[in-house]
Amino acid sequence: MAANGSEGTAGAAAPPSSLSAAHEGSLARQYSTLRVSGREAEDELMESMLARFASLRNREERLAAIAADLREMEAQRRAAGVAPSDAEVAAFVILRESADVALEGLPTGVAPIQ
């Protein structure tokens, strides 16, 4: 005597796949398309990051050139015994603020020197 209807599972065949072969193929194609799209998005992101780093490198080079010019002007004025002009002090302040902002990865708002 079987209790609770447990005798029906012993000889039963495995259940058929819940997805047809065509449906599985369709899902596989969709997944492949998704993976390709994901790679394209990753490639675009990588290109964007590389462009950003190149932009930062250009900005750092411009700031370094300005800083070198200011140091040279300061050395010449110091050698001549002349105090820095208001324009030189303003340039130094702008340079320092631009460098701080650039290091934080924010736009400096300074137009490129042509």
PDB file as gemmi writes it, atoms N, CA and C in Angstrom:
CRYST1    1.000    1.000    1.000  90.00  90.00  90.00 P 1                      
ATOM      1  N   MET A   1       0.831  -1.154   0.000  1.00  0.00           N  
ATOM      2  CA  MET A   1       0.000   0.000   0.000  1.00  0.00           C  
ATOM      3  C   MET A   1       0.890   1.235   0.000  1.00  0.00           C  
ATOM      4  N   ALA A   2       0.674   2.110  -0.944  1.00  0.00           N  
ATOM      5  CA  ALA A   2       1.486   3.320  -1.055  1.00  0.00           C  
ATOM      6  C   ALA A   2       0.812   4.446  -0.307  1.00  0.00           C  
ATOM      7  N   ALA A   3       1.610   5.205   0.367  1.00  0.00           N  
ATOM      8  CA  ALA A   3       1.065   6.321   1.128  1.00  0.00           C  
ATOM      9  C   ALA A   3       1.367   7.632   0.413  1.00  0.00           C  
ATOM     10  N   ASN A   4       0.424   8.522   0.444  1.00  0.00           N  
ATOM     11  CA  ASN A   4       0.589   9.871  -0.078  1.00  0.00           C  
ATOM     12  C   ASN A   4       0.923   9.931  -1.569  1.00  0.00           C  
ATOM     13  N   GLY A   5       0.687   8.909  -2.360  1.00  0.00           N  
ATOM     14  CA  GLY A   5       0.891   8.934  -3.805  1.00  0.00           C  
ATOM     15  C   GLY A   5       2.330   9.009  -4.234  1.00  0.00           C  
ATOM     16  N   SER A   6       3.259   8.426  -3.488  1.00  0.00           N  
ATOM     17  CA  SER A   6       4.678   8.535  -3.821  1.00  0.00           C  
ATOM     18  C   SER A   6       5.128   7.523  -4.843  1.00  0.00           C  
ATOM     19  N   GLU A   7       4.268   6.561  -5.234  1.00  0.00           N  
ATOM     20  CA  GLU A   7       4.733   5.516  -6.140  1.00  0.00           C  
ATOM     21  C   GLU A   7       4.835   5.994  -7.583  1.00  0.00           C  
ATOM     22  N   GLY A   8       4.264   7.114  -7.962  1.00  0.00           N  
ATOM     23  CA  GLY A   8       4.262   7.565  -9.343  1.00  0.00           C  
ATOM     24  C   GLY A   8       5.590   8.120  -9.818  1.00  0.00           C  
ATOM     25  N   THR A   9       6.520   8.451  -8.957  1.00  0.00           N  
ATOM     26  CA  THR A   9       7.765   9.089  -9.370  1.00  0.00           C  
ATOM     27  C   THR A   9       8.877   8.112  -9.639  1.00  0.00           C  
ATOM     28  N   ALA A  10       8.769   6.893  -9.186  1.00  0.00           N  
ATOM     29  CA  ALA A  10       9.867   5.936  -9.326  1.00  0.00           C  
ATOM     30  C   ALA A  10      10.118   5.564 -10.768  1.00  0.00           C  
ATOM     31  N   GLY A  11       9.116   5.309 -11.577  1.00  0.00           N  
ATOM     32  CA  GLY A  11       9.326   4.856 -12.935  1.00  0.00           C  
ATOM     33  C   GLY A  11       9.092   5.936 -13.974  1.00  0.00           C  
ATOM     34  N   ALA A  12       8.930   7.166 -13.581  1.00  0.00           N  
ATOM     35  CA  ALA A  12       8.620   8.237 -14.528  1.00  0.00           C  
ATOM     36  C   ALA A  12       9.860   8.642 -15.309  1.00  0.00           C  
ATOM     37  N   ALA A  13       9.674   9.000 -16.571  1.00  0.00           N  
ATOM     38  CA  ALA A  13      10.776   9.472 -17.413  1.00  0.00           C  
ATOM     39  C   ALA A  13      11.116  10.909 -17.038  1.00  0.00           C  
ATOM     40  N   ALA A  14      12.321  11.321 -17.404  1.00  0.00           N  
ATOM     41  CA  ALA A  14      12.746  12.697 -17.122  1.00  0.00           C  
ATOM     42  C   ALA A  14      11.845  13.660 -17.883  1.00  0.00           C  
ATOM     43  N   PRO A  15      11.536  14.788 -17.300  1.00  0.00           N  
ATOM     44  CA  PRO A  15      10.656  15.740 -17.975  1.00  0.00           C  
ATOM     45  C   PRO A  15      11.336  16.287 -19.231  1.00  0.00           C  
ATOM     46  N   PRO A  16      10.563  16.562 -20.265  1.00  0.00           N  
ATOM     47  CA  PRO A  16      11.156  17.118 -21.479  1.00  0.00           C  
ATOM     48  C   PRO A  16      11.708  18.517 -21.205  1.00  0.00           C  
ATOM     49  N   SER A  17      12.644  18.946 -22.042  1.00  0.00           N  
ATOM     50  CA  SER A  17      13.235  20.276 -21.889  1.00  0.00           C  
ATOM     51  C   SER A  17      12.134  21.322 -21.963  1.00  0.00           C  
ATOM     52  N   SER A  18      12.226  22.319 -21.142  1.00  0.00           N  
ATOM     53  CA  SER A  18      11.193  23.343 -21.135  1.00  0.00           C  
ATOM     54  C   SER A  18      11.343  24.290 -22.323  1.00  0.00           C  
ATOM     55  N   LEU A  19      12.509  24.275 -23.006  1.00  0.00           N  
ATOM     56  CA  LEU A  19      12.728  25.123 -24.177  1.00  0.00           C  
ATOM     57  C   LEU A  19      12.923  24.255 -25.408  1.00  0.00           C  
ATOM     58  N   SER A  20      12.336  24.669 -26.508  1.00  0.00           N  
ATOM     59  CA  SER A  20      12.563  23.943 -27.754  1.00  0.00           C  
ATOM     60  C   SER A  20      13.955  24.294 -28.275  1.00  0.00           C  
ATOM     61  N   ALA A  21      14.472  23.468 -29.163  1.00  0.00           N  
ATOM     62  CA  ALA A  21      15.799  23.720 -29.735  1.00  0.00           C  
ATOM     63  C   ALA A  21      15.819  25.059 -30.468  1.00  0.00           C  
ATOM     64  N   ALA A  22      14.734  25.385 -31.160  1.00  0.00           N  
ATOM     65  CA  ALA A  22      14.668  26.658 -31.886  1.00  0.00           C  
ATOM     66  C   ALA A  22      14.720  27.835 -30.919  1.00  0.00           C  
ATOM     67  N   HIS A  23      14.002  27.701 -29.811  1.00  0.00           N  
ATOM     68  CA  HIS A  23      13.988  28.772 -28.813  1.00  0.00           C  
ATOM     69  C   HIS A  23      15.370  28.915 -28.172  1.00  0.00           C  
ATOM     70  N   GLU A  24      16.017  27.791 -27.887  1.00  0.00           N  
ATOM     71  CA  GLU A  24      17.367  27.837 -27.322  1.00  0.00           C  
ATOM     72  C   GLU A  24      18.323  28.530 -28.284  1.00  0.00           C  
ATOM     73  N   GLY A  25      18.200  28.202 -29.589  1.00  0.00           N  
ATOM     74  CA  GLY A  25      19.044  28.844 -30.598  1.00  0.00           C  
ATOM     75  C   GLY A  25      18.797  30.334 -30.663  1.00  0.00           C  
ATOM     76  N   SER A  26      17.535  30.721 -30.575  1.00  0.00           N  
ATOM     77  CA  SER A  26      17.182  32.138 -30.598  1.00  0.00           C  
ATOM     78  C   SER A  26      17.786  32.867 -29.403  1.00  0.00           C  
ATOM     79  N   LEU A  27      17.682  32.256 -28.241  1.00  0.00           N  
ATOM     80  CA  LEU A  27      18.264  32.865 -27.041  1.00  0.00           C  
ATOM     81  C   LEU A  27      19.783  32.964 -27.154  1.00  0.00           C  
ATOM     82  N   ALA A  28      20.402  31.931 -27.723  1.00  0.00           N  
ATOM     83  CA  ALA A  28      21.858  31.950 -27.890  1.00  0.00           C  
ATOM     84  C   ALA A  28      22.270  33.085 -28.820  1.00  0.00           C  
ATOM     85  N   ARG A  29      21.514  33.298 -29.911  1.00  0.00           N  
ATOM     86  CA  ARG A  29      21.834  34.396 -30.836  1.00  0.00           C  
ATOM     87  C   ARG A  29      21.658  35.743 -30.145  1.00  0.00           C  
ATOM     88  N   GLN A  30      20.589  35.882 -29.375  1.00  0.00           N  
ATOM     89  CA  GLN A  30      20.363  37.136 -28.653  1.00  0.00           C  
ATOM     90  C   GLN A  30      21.493  37.393 -27.662  1.00  0.00           C  
ATOM     91  N   TYR A  31      21.933  36.354 -26.982  1.00  0.00           N  
ATOM     92  CA  TYR A  31      23.024  36.491 -26.022  1.00  0.00           C  
ATOM     93  C   TYR A  31      24.304  36.903 -26.737  1.00  0.00           C  
ATOM     94  N   SER A  32      24.575  36.274 -27.897  1.00  0.00           N  
ATOM     95  CA  SER A  32      25.770  36.630 -28.667  1.00  0.00           C  
ATOM     96  C   SER A  32      25.706  38.083 -29.107  1.00  0.00           C  
ATOM     97  N   THR A  33      24.539  38.518 -29.568  1.00  0.00           N  
ATOM     98  CA  THR A  33      24.367  39.913 -29.978  1.00  0.00           C  
ATOM     99  C   THR A  33      24.588  40.839 -28.793  1.00  0.00           C  
ATOM    100  N   LEU A  34      24.063  40.454 -27.656  1.00  0.00           N  
ATOM    101  CA  LEU A  34      24.236  41.254 -26.445  1.00  0.00           C  
ATOM    102  C   LEU A  34      25.706  41.354 -26.074  1.00  0.00           C  
ATOM    103  N   ARG A  35      26.432  40.244 -26.178  1.00  0.00           N  
ATOM    104  CA  ARG A  35      27.858  40.246 -25.854  1.00  0.00           C  
ATOM    105  C   ARG A  35      28.621  41.145 -26.813  1.00  0.00           C  
ATOM    106  N   VAL A  36      28.282  41.097 -28.118  1.00  0.00           N  
ATOM    107  CA  VAL A  36      28.948  41.953 -29.102  1.00  0.00           C  
ATOM    108  C   VAL A  36      28.644  43.413 -28.789  1.00  0.00           C  
ATOM    109  N   SER A  37      27.376  43.714 -28.496  1.00  0.00           N  
ATOM    110  CA  SER A  37      26.998  45.085 -28.149  1.00  0.00           C  
ATOM    111  C   SER A  37      27.730  45.533 -26.896  1.00  0.00           C  
ATOM    112  N   GLY A  38      27.862  44.642 -25.940  1.00  0.00           N  
ATOM    113  CA  GLY A  38      28.578  44.969 -24.709  1.00  0.00           C  
ATOM    114  C   GLY A  38      30.034  45.268 -24.984  1.00  0.00           C  
ATOM    115  N   ARG A  39      30.643  44.502 -25.885  1.00  0.00           N  
ATOM    116  CA  ARG A  39      32.042  44.754 -26.242  1.00  0.00           C  
ATOM    117  C   ARG A  39      32.183  46.096 -26.937  1.00  0.00           C  
ATOM    118  N   GLU A  40      31.228  46.415 -27.829  1.00  0.00           N  
ATOM    119  CA  GLU A  40      31.277  47.707 -28.514  1.00  0.00           C  
ATOM    120  C   GLU A  40      31.161  48.846 -27.509  1.00  0.00           C  
ATOM    121  N   ALA A  41      30.275  48.691 -26.540  1.00  0.00           N  
ATOM    122  CA  ALA A  41      30.120  49.719 -25.509  1.00  0.00           C  
ATOM    123  C   ALA A  41      31.403  49.843 -24.692  1.00  0.00           C  
ATOM    124  N   GLU A  42      32.031  48.710 -24.373  1.00  0.00           N  
ATOM    125  CA  GLU A  42      33.295  48.748 -23.633  1.00  0.00           C  
ATOM    126  C   GLU A  42      34.379  49.420 -24.459  1.00  0.00           C  
ATOM    127  N   ASP A  43      34.413  49.126 -25.780  1.00  0.00           N  
ATOM    128  CA  ASP A  43      35.400  49.759 -26.660  1.00  0.00           C  
ATOM    129  C   ASP A  43      35.195  51.268 -26.702  1.00  0.00           C  
ATOM    130  N   GLU A  44      33.930  51.693 -26.808  1.00  0.00           N  
ATOM    131  CA  GLU A  44      33.633  53.125 -26.820  1.00  0.00           C  
ATOM    132  C   GLU A  44      34.040  53.774 -25.504  1.00  0.00           C  
ATOM    133  N   LEU A  45      33.777  53.103 -24.402  1.00  0.00           N  
ATOM    134  CA  LEU A  45      34.161  53.630 -23.098  1.00  0.00           C  
ATOM    135  C   LEU A  45      35.678  53.750 -23.000  1.00  0.00           C  
ATOM    136  N   MET A  46      36.397  52.735 -23.481  1.00  0.00           N  
ATOM    137  CA  MET A  46      37.855  52.761 -23.437  1.00  0.00           C  
ATOM    138  C   MET A  46      38.393  53.908 -24.290  1.00  0.00           C  
ATOM    139  N   GLU A  47      37.829  54.102 -25.491  1.00  0.00           N  
ATOM    140  CA  GLU A  47      38.258  55.208 -26.349  1.00  0.00           C  
ATOM    141  C   GLU A  47      38.000  56.543 -25.665  1.00  0.00           C  
ATOM    142  N   SER A  48      36.860  56.665 -25.017  1.00  0.00           N  
ATOM    143  CA  SER A  48      36.524  57.895 -24.305  1.00  0.00           C  
ATOM    144  C   SER A  48      37.513  58.156 -23.175  1.00  0.00           C  
ATOM    145  N   MET A  49      37.860  57.101 -22.440  1.00  0.00           N  
ATOM    146  CA  MET A  49      38.810  57.259 -21.336  1.00  0.00           C  
ATOM    147  C   MET A  49      40.191  57.640 -21.860  1.00  0.00           C  
ATOM    148  N   LEU A  50      40.622  57.012 -22.957  1.00  0.00           N  
ATOM    149  CA  LEU A  50      41.926  57.340 -23.532  1.00  0.00           C  
ATOM    150  C   LEU A  50      41.955  58.783 -24.021  1.00  0.00           C  
ATOM    151  N   ALA A  51      40.863  59.240 -24.635  1.00  0.00           N  
ATOM    152  CA  ALA A  51      40.788  60.633 -25.081  1.00  0.00           C  
ATOM    153  C   ALA A  51      40.847  61.574 -23.887  1.00  0.00           C  
ATOM    154  N   ARG A  52      40.178  61.199 -22.813  1.00  0.00           N  
ATOM    155  CA  ARG A  52      40.190  62.033 -21.596  1.00  0.00           C  
ATOM    156  C   ARG A  52      41.599  62.125 -21.023  1.00  0.00           C  
ATOM    157  N   PHE A  53      42.309  60.976 -20.972  1.00  0.00           N  
ATOM    158  CA  PHE A  53      43.674  61.003 -20.459  1.00  0.00           C  
ATOM    159  C   PHE A  53      44.580  61.826 -21.364  1.00  0.00           C  
ATOM    160  N   ALA A  54      44.383  61.740 -22.683  1.00  0.00           N  
ATOM    161  CA  ALA A  54      45.187  62.540 -23.612  1.00  0.00           C  
ATOM    162  C   ALA A  54      44.912  64.021 -23.391  1.00  0.00           C  
ATOM    163  N   SER A  55      43.638  64.364 -23.171  1.00  0.00           N  
ATOM    164  CA  SER A  55      43.276  65.751 -22.901  1.00  0.00           C  
ATOM    165  C   SER A  55      43.928  66.236 -21.610  1.00  0.00           C  
ATOM    166  N   LEU A  56      43.895  65.396 -20.584  1.00  0.00           N  
ATOM    167  CA  LEU A  56      44.530  65.769 -19.317  1.00  0.00           C  
ATOM    168  C   LEU A  56      46.032  65.921 -19.480  1.00  0.00           C  
ATOM    169  N   ARG A  57      46.635  65.039 -20.280  1.00  0.00           N  
ATOM    170  CA  ARG A  57      48.074  65.114 -20.507  1.00  0.00           C  
ATOM    171  C   ARG A  57      48.418  66.425 -21.229  1.00  0.00           C  
ATOM    172  N   ASN A  58      47.604  66.804 -22.240  1.00  0.00           N  
ATOM    173  CA  ASN A  58      47.824  68.075 -22.937  1.00  0.00           C  
ATOM    174  C   ASN A  58      47.679  69.246 -21.978  1.00  0.00           C  
ATOM    175  N   ARG A  59      46.674  69.189 -21.124  1.00  0.00           N  
ATOM    176  CA  ARG A  59      46.454  70.261 -20.150  1.00  0.00           C  
ATOM    177  C   ARG A  59      47.630  70.345 -19.188  1.00  0.00           C  
ATOM    178  N   GLU A  60      48.105  69.193 -18.720  1.00  0.00           N  
ATOM    179  CA  GLU A  60      49.252  69.187 -17.810  1.00  0.00           C  
ATOM    180  C   GLU A  60      50.486  69.758 -18.489  1.00  0.00           C  
ATOM    181  N   GLU A  61      50.674  69.434 -19.779  1.00  0.00           N  
ATOM    182  CA  GLU A  61      51.822  69.969 -20.515  1.00  0.00           C  
ATOM    183  C   GLU A  61      51.717  71.483 -20.652  1.00  0.00           C  
ATOM    184  N   ARG A  62      50.511  71.990 -20.954  1.00  0.00           N  
ATOM    185  CA  ARG A  62      50.325  73.449 -21.049  1.00  0.00           C  
ATOM    186  C   ARG A  62      50.594  74.109 -19.706  1.00  0.00           C  
ATOM    187  N   LEU A  63      50.058  73.525 -18.637  1.00  0.00           N  
ATOM    188  CA  LEU A  63      50.279  74.096 -17.306  1.00  0.00           C  
ATOM    189  C   LEU A  63      51.754  74.064 -16.935  1.00  0.00           C  
ATOM    190  N   ALA A  64      52.446  72.992 -17.289  1.00  0.00           N  
ATOM    191  CA  ALA A  64      53.881  72.898 -16.997  1.00  0.00           C  
ATOM    192  C   ALA A  64      54.656  73.958 -17.768  1.00  0.00           C  
ATOM    193  N   ALA A  65      54.277  74.207 -19.028  1.00  0.00           N  
ATOM    194  CA  ALA A  65      54.957  75.231 -19.828  1.00  0.00           C  
ATOM    195  C   ALA A  65      54.726  76.620 -19.235  1.00  0.00           C  
ATOM    196  N   ILE A  66      53.493  76.884 -18.817  1.00  0.00           N  
ATOM    197  CA  ILE A  66      53.193  78.181 -18.193  1.00  0.00           C  
ATOM    198  C   ILE A  66      53.976  78.330 -16.895  1.00  0.00           C  
ATOM    199  N   ALA A  67      54.009  77.283 -16.098  1.00  0.00           N  
ATOM    200  CA  ALA A  67      54.748  77.330 -14.830  1.00  0.00           C  
ATOM    201  C   ALA A  67      56.232  77.579 -15.079  1.00  0.00           C  
ATOM    202  N   ALA A  68      56.797  76.941 -16.094  1.00  0.00           N  
ATOM    203  CA  ALA A  68      58.217  77.146 -16.407  1.00  0.00           C  
ATOM    204  C   ALA A  68      58.468  78.590 -16.821  1.00  0.00           C  
ATOM    205  N   ASP A  69      57.573  79.149 -17.638  1.00  0.00           N  
ATOM    206  CA  ASP A  69      57.716  80.554 -18.044  1.00  0.00           C  
ATOM    207  C   ASP A  69      57.632  81.480 -16.840  1.00  0.00           C  
ATOM    208  N   LEU A  70      56.689  81.216 -15.943  1.00  0.00           N  
ATOM    209  CA  LEU A  70      56.554  82.058 -14.748  1.00  0.00           C  
ATOM    210  C   LEU A  70      57.784  81.960 -13.853  1.00  0.00           C  
ATOM    211  N   ARG A  71      58.330  80.746 -13.696  1.00  0.00           N  
ATOM    212  CA  ARG A  71      59.545  80.603 -12.881  1.00  0.00           C  
ATOM    213  C   ARG A  71      60.710  81.361 -13.504  1.00  0.00           C  
ATOM    214  N   GLU A  72      60.820  81.302 -14.829  1.00  0.00           N  
ATOM    215  CA  GLU A  72      61.901  82.018 -15.514  1.00  0.00           C  
ATOM    216  C   GLU A  72      61.741  83.527 -15.344  1.00  0.00           C  
ATOM    217  N   MET A  73      60.502  84.020 -15.513  1.00  0.00           N  
ATOM    218  CA  MET A  73      60.256  85.457 -15.330  1.00  0.00           C  
ATOM    219  C   MET A  73      60.557  85.871 -13.897  1.00  0.00           C  
ATOM    220  N   GLU A  74      60.167  85.039 -12.937  1.00  0.00           N  
ATOM    221  CA  GLU A  74      60.432  85.350 -11.529  1.00  0.00           C  
ATOM    222  C   GLU A  74      61.931  85.400 -11.270  1.00  0.00           C  
ATOM    223  N   ALA A  75      62.675  84.462 -11.812  1.00  0.00           N  
ATOM    224  CA  ALA A  75      64.131  84.440 -11.617  1.00  0.00           C  
ATOM    225  C   ALA A  75      64.772  85.676 -12.234  1.00  0.00           C  
ATOM    226  N   GLN A  76      64.320  86.087 -13.415  1.00  0.00           N  
ATOM    227  CA  GLN A  76      64.869  87.277 -14.066  1.00  0.00           C  
ATOM    228  C   GLN A  76      64.568  88.531 -13.247  1.00  0.00           C  
ATOM    229  N   ARG A  77      63.341  88.641 -12.749  1.00  0.00           N  
ATOM    230  CA  ARG A  77      62.973  89.818 -11.947  1.00  0.00           C  
ATOM    231  C   ARG A  77      63.734  89.830 -10.622  1.00  0.00           C  
ATOM    232  N   ARG A  78      63.872  88.653 -10.013  1.00  0.00           N  
ATOM    233  CA  ARG A  78      64.602  88.575  -8.752  1.00  0.00           C  
ATOM    234  C   ARG A  78      66.061  88.979  -8.967  1.00  0.00           C  
ATOM    235  N   ALA A  79      66.657  88.513 -10.063  1.00  0.00           N  
ATOM    236  CA  ALA A  79      68.046  88.865 -10.377  1.00  0.00           C  
ATOM    237  C   ALA A  79      68.183  90.364 -10.620  1.00  0.00           C  
ATOM    238  N   ALA A  80      67.133  90.984 -11.172  1.00  0.00           N  
ATOM    239  CA  ALA A  80      67.161  92.425 -11.431  1.00  0.00           C  
ATOM    240  C   ALA A  80      66.697  93.224 -10.220  1.00  0.00           C  
ATOM    241  N   GLY A  81      66.231  92.546  -9.168  1.00  0.00           N  
ATOM    242  CA  GLY A  81      65.767  93.236  -7.963  1.00  0.00           C  
ATOM    243  C   GLY A  81      64.414  93.898  -8.135  1.00  0.00           C  
ATOM    244  N   VAL A  82      63.586  93.374  -9.035  1.00  0.00           N  
ATOM    245  CA  VAL A  82      62.274  93.959  -9.316  1.00  0.00           C  
ATOM    246  C   VAL A  82      61.189  93.028  -8.766  1.00  0.00           C  
ATOM    247  N   ALA A  83      60.201  93.625  -8.102  1.00  0.00           N  
ATOM    248  CA  ALA A  83      59.081  92.833  -7.563  1.00  0.00           C  
ATOM    249  C   ALA A  83      58.190  92.355  -8.710  1.00  0.00           C  
ATOM    250  N   PRO A  84      57.495  91.223  -8.523  1.00  0.00           N  
ATOM    251  CA  PRO A  84      56.613  90.740  -9.593  1.00  0.00           C  
ATOM    252  C   PRO A  84      55.464  91.714  -9.846  1.00  0.00           C  
ATOM    253  N   SER A  85      55.054  91.791 -11.094  1.00  0.00           N  
ATOM    254  CA  SER A  85      53.944  92.676 -11.455  1.00  0.00           C  
ATOM    255  C   SER A  85      52.623  92.039 -11.029  1.00  0.00           C  
ATOM    256  N   ASP A  86      51.579  92.867 -11.042  1.00  0.00           N  
ATOM    257  CA  ASP A  86      50.246  92.351 -10.718  1.00  0.00           C  
ATOM    258  C   ASP A  86      49.832  91.256 -11.703  1.00  0.00           C  
ATOM    259  N   ALA A  87      50.195  91.421 -12.971  1.00  0.00           N  
ATOM    260  CA  ALA A  87      49.848  90.422 -13.987  1.00  0.00           C  
ATOM    261  C   ALA A  87      50.537  89.096 -13.688  1.00  0.00           C  
ATOM    262  N   GLU A  88      51.782  89.145 -13.241  1.00  0.00           N  
ATOM    263  CA  GLU A  88      52.504  87.912 -12.914  1.00  0.00           C  
ATOM    264  C   GLU A  88      51.888  87.225 -11.702  1.00  0.00           C  
ATOM    265  N   VAL A  89      51.509  88.006 -10.719  1.00  0.00           N  
ATOM    266  CA  VAL A  89      50.867  87.425  -9.535  1.00  0.00           C  
ATOM    267  C   VAL A  89      49.528  86.801  -9.938  1.00  0.00           C  
ATOM    268  N   ALA A  90      48.751  87.514 -10.769  1.00  0.00           N  
ATOM    269  CA  ALA A  90      47.465  86.980 -11.233  1.00  0.00           C  
ATOM    270  C   ALA A  90      47.671  85.696 -12.040  1.00  0.00           C  
ATOM    271  N   ALA A  91      48.690  85.687 -12.899  1.00  0.00           N  
ATOM    272  CA  ALA A  91      48.975  84.486 -13.697  1.00  0.00           C  
ATOM    273  C   ALA A  91      49.332  83.318 -12.790  1.00  0.00           C  
ATOM    274  N   PHE A  92      50.099  83.584 -11.741  1.00  0.00           N  
ATOM    275  CA  PHE A  92      50.465  82.523 -10.811  1.00  0.00           C  
ATOM    276  C   PHE A  92      49.227  81.956 -10.121  1.00  0.00           C  
ATOM    277  N   VAL A  93      48.333  82.837  -9.685  1.00  0.00           N  
ATOM    278  CA  VAL A  93      47.108  82.393  -9.008  1.00  0.00           C  
ATOM    279  C   VAL A  93      46.249  81.555  -9.957  1.00  0.00           C  
ATOM    280  N   ILE A  94      46.083  82.031 -11.192  1.00  0.00           N  
ATOM    281  CA  ILE A  94      45.294  81.281 -12.175  1.00  0.00           C  
ATOM    282  C   ILE A  94      45.930  79.927 -12.446  1.00  0.00           C  
ATOM    283  N   LEU A  95      47.250  79.913 -12.584  1.00  0.00           N  
ATOM    284  CA  LEU A  95      47.954  78.655 -12.830  1.00  0.00           C  
ATOM    285  C   LEU A  95      47.744  77.683 -11.678  1.00  0.00           C  
ATOM    286  N   ARG A  96      47.896  78.174 -10.455  1.00  0.00           N  
ATOM    287  CA  ARG A  96      47.737  77.296  -9.295  1.00  0.00           C  
ATOM    288  C   ARG A  96      46.319  76.735  -9.226  1.00  0.00           C  
ATOM    289  N   GLU A  97      45.319  77.597  -9.430  1.00  0.00           N  
ATOM    290  CA  GLU A  97      43.928  77.130  -9.396  1.00  0.00           C  
ATOM    291  C   GLU A  97      43.639  76.155 -10.533  1.00  0.00           C  
ATOM    292  N   SER A  98      44.168  76.437 -11.719  1.00  0.00           N  
ATOM    293  CA  SER A  98      43.961  75.527 -12.853  1.00  0.00           C  
ATOM    294  C   SER A  98      44.597  74.176 -12.582  1.00  0.00           C  
ATOM    295  N   ALA A  99      45.791  74.186 -12.003  1.00  0.00           N  
ATOM    296  CA  ALA A  99      46.470  72.923 -11.697  1.00  0.00           C  
ATOM    297  C   ALA A  99      45.674  72.128 -10.668  1.00  0.00           C  
ATOM    298  N   ASP A 100      45.168  72.802  -9.637  1.00  0.00           N  
ATOM    299  CA  ASP A 100      44.373  72.112  -8.615  1.00  0.00           C  
ATOM    300  C   ASP A 100      43.122  71.484  -9.225  1.00  0.00           C  
ATOM    301  N   VAL A 101      42.431  72.249 -10.065  1.00  0.00           N  
ATOM    302  CA  VAL A 101      41.205  71.755 -10.691  1.00  0.00           C  
ATOM    303  C   VAL A 101      41.523  70.617 -11.655  1.00  0.00           C  
ATOM    304  N   ALA A 102      42.616  70.751 -12.417  1.00  0.00           N  
ATOM    305  CA  ALA A 102      43.000  69.700 -13.375  1.00  0.00           C  
ATOM    306  C   ALA A 102      43.322  68.405 -12.647  1.00  0.00           C  
ATOM    307  N   LEU A 103      43.974  68.508 -11.509  1.00  0.00           N  
ATOM    308  CA  LEU A 103      44.309  67.308 -10.756  1.00  0.00           C  
ATOM    309  C   LEU A 103      43.064  66.620 -10.212  1.00  0.00           C  
ATOM    310  N   GLU A 104      42.007  67.386 -10.002  1.00  0.00           N  
ATOM    311  CA  GLU A 104      40.736  66.810  -9.552  1.00  0.00           C  
ATOM    312  C   GLU A 104      39.928  66.256 -10.720  1.00  0.00           C  
ATOM    313  N   GLY A 105      40.428  66.466 -11.954  1.00  0.00           N  
ATOM    314  CA  GLY A 105      39.741  65.949 -13.131  1.00  0.00           C  
ATOM    315  C   GLY A 105      38.581  66.797 -13.597  1.00  0.00           C  
ATOM    316  N   LEU A 106      38.515  68.028 -13.139  1.00  0.00           N  
ATOM    317  CA  LEU A 106      37.435  68.922 -13.536  1.00  0.00           C  
ATOM    318  C   LEU A 106      37.914  69.835 -14.663  1.00  0.00           C  
ATOM    319  N   PRO A 107      36.997  70.362 -15.479  1.00  0.00           N  
ATOM    320  CA  PRO A 107      37.420  71.283 -16.535  1.00  0.00           C  
ATOM    321  C   PRO A 107      37.944  72.576 -15.927  1.00  0.00           C  
ATOM    322  N   THR A 108      39.001  73.106 -16.528  1.00  0.00           N  
ATOM    323  CA  THR A 108      39.608  74.319 -15.981  1.00  0.00           C  
ATOM    324  C   THR A 108      38.935  75.577 -16.477  1.00  0.00           C  
ATOM    325  N   GLY A 109      38.274  75.508 -17.610  1.00  0.00           N  
ATOM    326  CA  GLY A 109      37.659  76.701 -18.167  1.00  0.00           C  
ATOM    327  C   GLY A 109      38.673  77.599 -18.840  1.00  0.00           C  
ATOM    328  N   VAL A 110      39.908  77.144 -18.956  1.00  0.00           N  
ATOM    329  CA  VAL A 110      40.952  77.919 -19.605  1.00  0.00           C  
ATOM    330  C   VAL A 110      41.037  77.447 -21.050  1.00  0.00           C  
ATOM    331  N   ALA A 111      40.950  78.388 -21.988  1.00  0.00           N  
ATOM    332  CA  ALA A 111      41.031  78.021 -23.402  1.00  0.00           C  
ATOM    333  C   ALA A 111      42.446  77.563 -23.730  1.00  0.00           C  
ATOM    334  N   PRO A 112      42.575  76.610 -24.650  1.00  0.00           N  
ATOM    335  CA  PRO A 112      43.913  76.136 -25.026  1.00  0.00           C  
ATOM    336  C   PRO A 112      44.748  77.259 -25.624  1.00  0.00           C  
ATOM    337  N   ILE A 113      46.017  77.240 -25.348  1.00  0.00           N  
ATOM    338  CA  ILE A 113      46.940  78.223 -25.904  1.00  0.00           C  
ATOM    339  C   ILE A 113      47.290  77.779 -27.312  1.00  0.00           C  
ATOM    340  N   GLN A 114      47.092  78.660 -28.260  1.00  0.00           N  
ATOM    341  CA  GLN A 114      47.372  78.318 -29.664  1.00  0.00           C  
ATOM    342  C   GLN A 114      48.727  78.822 -30.082  1.00  0.00           C  
TER     343      GLN A 114                                                      
END                                                                             
